[in-house]
Amino acid sequence: MTAQFPVNRPRRLRRTPALRRLTAETRVHPSDLILPLFVKEGVDAPVPVSSMPGVYQHTRDSLRKAVAEAAEAGVGAVILFGIPAVKDERGSAADDPAGIMQKALRDVTAEVGDALVVMADLCLDEYTSHGHCGMLTSAGEVDNDATLERYASIAVAQAAAGVHLVGPSGMMDGQVGAIRKALDRAGYTDVGILAYSAKYASAFYGPFREAAECAPQFGDRSAYQQDPANTDEALREVELDLAEGADMVMVKPGIAYLDVLARVAAHVSVPVAAYQVSGEYAMVEAAAEKGWIDRDRIVMETLTAFKRAGASSILTYWATEAARRLG
Ligand code: PBG
């Protein structure tokens, strides 16, 4: 009896780096990456975010520099988050033409023009004294329709400041439609909407709330963000956003929601973004600091996983670094 050896050997195509490159099914390109950046009003030096090593609350100057570096590295887009010096009940700074977001958008578009796409997070939590994503009723609940009016006005202020795509992240019903209508009425028909369509009520946002100074002062966001138990609901949210005029949709967080990402990507024909959020970043950085994991390989492995699951772009705090390594 001679031993039976296999004829089909998948290992043949894995033998050398050249063979593996030739047969790779998924590639991450610098232009797939979207860099989230924080800009804080009234600081004269960048403020490090302690739970996100390497991430800063930027000054207007250091923001310009970070955006120029991202463009130089070939990053596809930046998305800005503004942190005003003064917060109030209605988040007045959010749509103030002289507010920090609008100033930063003017700075950044002047700096890079069309070299990369300039996006703005469109929400109220960074601007409200109570830290919720919308206007409150007297009972302390988030008032959906009163919030839509605020979002519409913020969209127009961001558009006037030169934004290319707005990113509504508050999970209010009808937000995409209200924003589309307001933009069109104001003549900003070319400004697009990246809808945070399937955004879950997640503990992975912990470090972001330090970075953006937006932790809710009472309660949580479970009455407007999605329940981590659901995926059909994500498809319903995506369908509504598309019907209301979304140009791109997003699934957030990332790694713990790859199943949702894969389902959404299979379901729609618009570009789908995945958000690798602050807690995902912090966990990798913290474990790497302890010497427990190979940080650089994990960064690339996670980015590849998003592409494999169907993302066309990825929001990641590692965007500039990863783009340099890929470029
Ligand atoms: C809300 C917003 C949040 C994030 C992006 N937009 C926080 C929240 O919903 O509480 C989280 C991003 C991250 O964790 O990296 N404006």
Boltz pocket constraint, residues with backbone or C-beta under 6 A from the ligand:
constraints:
  - pocket:
      binder: B
      contacts: [[A, 121], [A, 123], [A, 124], [A, 125], [A, 126], [A, 169], [A, 170], [A, 204], [A, 205], [A, 206], [A, 207], [A, 208], [A, 209], [A, 214], [A, 221], [A, 276], [A, 277], [A, 278], [A, 279]]
      max_distance: 6.0
